[in-house]
């Protein structure tokens, strides 16, 4: 995490420049960063000629600026993906917590394009090393079981595993920081398109805190703005929430980037920075210097090159798990299309003969079942297949343990992956069988029989 800048060394010019970084940092850590990063901050930074004052260019901030030079530029050429998470850390409680908000920000410095993809918290996915579950539990599991890097690192790996894109940085923020920042800037004005009446909005003590917001323009303090962004009591639940979160954060940035408000905010810079610093967890490589450089990169991205989307009802199917949970099963082909839209990458069936490319294109979800009495066979086989690039979502025992021959059941036509699995496991081509049966969220089931001989390491 970036270090705090000593207040005694600030000057007015450095304070203005630092405030830009603080606003960008806060925007990055809550949600809705797509528009904040690439529209609001872009406009303000582009019109500003802010330089650090002498002796303020380096030090504990981690920003290496020389007096008289412009705001530093982003020098990388590769696409950058950042996972942004929000958690509901209630006062007086200790974690771990599930994530309430998850989204991926992406920026391509070469094509000057950017985008944001929101992920619903009920998405039912494989969590590497922990079986299947809601995607919002990855942060909880990572913190609870001391995963290297903690919950944010496991959440980042889970998103990377399921979306098929690298996650270069991650940020997690406590919603209390959101409330305090909105109050520090005097609240925000939001246009509410239709009234919201949510009698079941959760209260601080696991009770209810009924929420009513009339339609039209409403001035909101931090608490009301957070409720507006988080309520699920609308037609599309979590999918509507994503749109409201973007709306709220646009309102925040619209207010804090007004030049006539900036003089009032500058005296509060130390308090704002302290709020952000104490409420944010970032991977060690995401420094304040990088955030400022990314903000500068935003000035070069045209509005028409900015896209955002939600993994919504068109990308998922409702499903009830065997233990009664209501979850969303990903439609991976559709998610791949939405991902391609946000990243401005056409979704096409690759013509390459490279097996890795073809496996990635199919993105088949595989389950491994042990149809023998050999203990641990499914787990070992699943780990072997995962090491070979197969997306194994789960493993366990089959419906019975007396299968004489292994069988690979293909439910959704993803034949290349099935054939690849057969070769990897030393099974004959006849083991691959297409079936009209369906399995929610599963493309292929591998049932290991008595004829199966595990590959020699």
WOWO-V688805 format. One record per residue. N is the residue number from 0. NEAR is the number of other C-alpha atoms within 8 Angstrom. Layout:
# WOWO-V688805
<<N:NEAR> <N:NEAR>>
This chain:
# WOWO-V688805
<<0:9> <1:8> <2:7> <3:9> <4:7> <5:7> <6:6> <7:4> <8:7> <9:9> <10:7> <11:6> <12:10> <13:12> <14:11> <15:10> <16:11> <17:8> <18:10> <19:11> <20:12> <21:11> <22:10> <23:14> <24:11> <25:9> <26:13> <27:12> <28:14> <29:14> <30:15> <31:14> <32:15> <33:14> <34:11> <35:14> <36:14> <37:16> <38:11> <39:13> <40:16> <41:14> <42:9> <43:9> <44:12> <45:9> <46:6> <47:6> <48:7> <49:9> <50:12> <51:13> <52:10> <53:7> <54:6> <55:10> <56:12> <57:11> <58:8> <59:8> <60:11> <61:11> <62:9> <63:8> <64:10> <65:9> <66:10> <67:6> <68:8> <69:7> <70:10> <71:9> <72:8> <73:10> <74:4> <75:5> <76:7> <77:7> <78:9> <79:9> <80:12> <81:12> <82:13> <83:16> <84:16> <85:15> <86:13> <87:10> <88:11> <89:6> <90:4> <91:4> <92:6> <93:5> <94:7> <95:9> <96:10> <97:11> <98:14> <99:10> <100:12> <101:15> <102:12> <103:12> <104:14> <105:12> <106:12> <107:12> <108:12> <109:8> <110:5> <111:11> <112:14> <113:16> <114:13> <115:15> <116:13> <117:11> <118:11> <119:12> <120:12> <121:10> <122:14> <123:12> <124:12> <125:13> <126:12> <127:9> <128:4> <129:6> <130:10> <131:10> <132:9> <133:12> <134:14> <135:14> <136:11> <137:15> <138:17> <139:14> <140:12> <141:17> <142:12> <143:9> <144:6> <145:8> <146:12> <147:7> <148:10> <149:11> <150:14> <151:14> <152:14> <153:16> <154:13> <155:11> <156:10> <157:13> <158:11> <159:11> <160:9> <161:8> <162:9> <163:8> <164:6> <165:6> <166:13> <167:7> <168:11> <169:15> <170:15> <171:14> <172:13> <173:12> <174:12> <175:8> <176:11> <177:11> <178:13> <179:10> <180:11> <181:14> <182:10> <183:9> <184:10> <185:7> <186:11> <187:13> <188:9> <189:11> <190:8> <191:11> <192:6> <193:7> <194:9> <195:11> <196:9> <197:10> <198:9> <199:8> <200:10> <201:9> <202:8> <203:6> <204:4> <205:6> <206:7> <207:9> <208:9> <209:10> <210:11> <211:9> <212:8> <213:9> <214:11> <215:8> <216:8> <217:10> <218:8> <219:11> <220:12> <221:13> <222:8> <223:8> <224:13> <225:11> <226:9> <227:8> <228:11> <229:8> <230:11> <231:9> <232:8> <233:8> <234:5> <235:7> <236:10> <237:9> <238:12> <239:11> <240:12> <241:12> <242:8> <243:10> <244:12> <245:12> <246:9> <247:11> <248:13> <249:12> <250:11> <251:10> <252:12> <253:9> <254:10> <255:11> <256:11> <257:8> <258:6> <259:5> <260:10> <261:10> <262:8> <263:7> <264:10> <265:10> <266:7> <267:9> <268:10> <269:8> <270:7> <271:11> <272:10> <273:9> <274:11> <275:12> <276:10> <277:6> <278:10> <279:11> <280:9> <281:10> <282:11> <283:6> <284:5> <285:11> <286:10> <287:12> <288:10> <289:9> <290:12> <291:13> <292:12> <293:10> <294:15> <295:15> <296:11> <297:12> <298:12> <299:8> <300:12> <301:8> <302:7> <303:5> <304:9> <305:14> <306:12> <307:9> <308:9> <309:10> <310:14> <311:8> <312:7> <313:6> <314:11> <315:12> <316:9> <317:8> <318:9> <319:9> <320:8> <321:5> <322:5> <323:6> <324:7> <325:9> <326:12> <327:11> <328:13> <329:12> <330:10> <331:8> <332:8> <333:9> <334:12> <335:10> <336:10> <337:10> <338:10> <339:11> <340:10> <341:15> <342:12> <343:7> <344:7> <345:7> <346:7> <347:4> <348:5> <349:7> <350:4> <351:6> <352:6> <353:6> <354:6> <355:7> <356:10> <357:12> <358:13> <359:8> <360:8> <361:10> <362:9> <363:12> <364:11> <365:14> <366:12> <367:16> <368:13> <369:16> <370:16> <371:11> <372:7> <373:6> <374:4> <375:6> <376:8> <377:13> <378:10> <379:8> <380:10> <381:12> <382:8> <383:8> <384:13> <385:10> <386:7> <387:6> <388:8> <389:12> <390:10> <391:13> <392:12> <393:11> <394:13> <395:9> <396:10> <397:9> <398:5> <399:8> <400:10> <401:9> <402:11> <403:7> <404:9> <405:15> <406:11> <407:13> <408:12> <409:15> <410:14> <411:7> <412:7> <413:12> <414:7> <415:9> <416:11> <417:12> <418:10> <419:8> <420:10> <421:14> <422:10> <423:9> <424:10> <425:9> <426:10> <427:7> <428:8> <429:5> <430:10> <431:12> <432:9> <433:8> <434:8> <435:5> <436:5> <437:7> <438:7> <439:6> <440:8> <441:11> <442:13> <443:15> <444:12> <445:12> <446:13> <447:16> <448:14> <449:11> <450:8> <451:11> <452:6> <453:6> <454:7> <455:3> <456:2>>
